Amino acid sequence: MENYGENIWAAATANEIASNNPETIVLRSALQKGPQSFKVNKNLLCHHSKYFDSAINGQWKEGVDRKK
């Protein structure tokens, strides 16, 4: 089983990552019973998730268009 304690950050670490770039991204759930939106720091999201890092910073059309 995965050790989830490895993914817990100290507040200082999260603040350091987020303070390098205050840009936020809105994530929207697709739940039909009650879609929700979540505003998250881009750097923190990309640092924590390889999936979102690739989606946001990769050579996808959306990522390339975002950099223009």
C-alpha positions as CSV (number, residue, x, y, z in Angstrom):
1,M,0.0,0.0,0.0
2,E,1.2,3.5,-0.8
3,N,2.6,5.6,2.1
4,Y,0.3,8.6,2.0
5,G,2.4,10.3,4.7
6,E,5.1,11.0,2.0
7,N,2.6,13.4,0.3
8,I,2.0,15.5,3.3
9,W,3.8,18.8,3.1
10,A,4.7,21.3,5.8
11,A,2.9,24.6,5.3
12,A,6.3,26.3,4.7
13,T,7.0,24.0,1.8
14,A,3.6,24.6,0.2
15,N,4.0,28.4,0.7
16,E,7.5,28.3,-0.9
17,I,6.2,26.5,-4.0
18,A,3.1,28.6,-4.3
19,S,4.9,32.0,-3.8
20,N,7.2,31.5,-6.8
21,N,4.1,32.1,-9.0
22,P,0.7,33.2,-7.6
23,E,-1.1,32.1,-10.8
24,T,-4.2,30.1,-10.1
25,I,-6.2,27.6,-12.2
26,V,-9.8,26.7,-11.8
27,L,-10.6,23.0,-11.8
28,R,-14.1,22.0,-12.5
29,S,-15.7,18.6,-11.5
30,A,-17.9,16.9,-13.9
31,L,-20.3,15.4,-11.3
32,Q,-23.9,15.6,-12.5
33,K,-25.3,15.8,-9.0
34,G,-23.5,19.0,-8.2
35,P,-20.5,20.2,-10.3
36,Q,-18.0,22.2,-8.3
37,S,-15.1,24.5,-9.1
38,F,-11.8,24.6,-7.2
39,K,-9.3,27.4,-7.4
40,V,-5.7,26.0,-7.0
41,N,-2.2,27.4,-7.3
42,K,-0.7,26.3,-10.6
43,N,2.8,25.6,-9.3
44,L,1.5,23.7,-6.4
45,L,-0.8,21.6,-8.6
46,C,2.0,20.9,-11.1
47,H,4.5,20.1,-8.4
48,H,2.2,17.6,-6.8
49,S,0.7,16.0,-9.9
50,K,2.6,14.6,-12.9
51,Y,-0.8,14.3,-14.7
52,F,-1.6,18.0,-14.3
53,D,2.0,19.1,-15.0
54,S,1.9,17.3,-18.3
55,A,-1.5,18.6,-19.2
56,I,-0.7,22.2,-18.3
57,N,3.0,22.4,-19.4
58,G,3.2,19.7,-22.0
59,Q,3.1,20.0,-25.8
60,W,-0.6,19.7,-25.9
61,K,-2.6,22.2,-27.9
62,E,-4.1,23.7,-24.7
63,G,-0.7,24.0,-23.1
64,V,0.9,25.5,-26.1
65,D,-2.0,28.0,-26.6
66,R,-1.7,29.0,-23.0
67,K,2.0,30.0,-23.3
68,K,1.3,32.4,-26.2
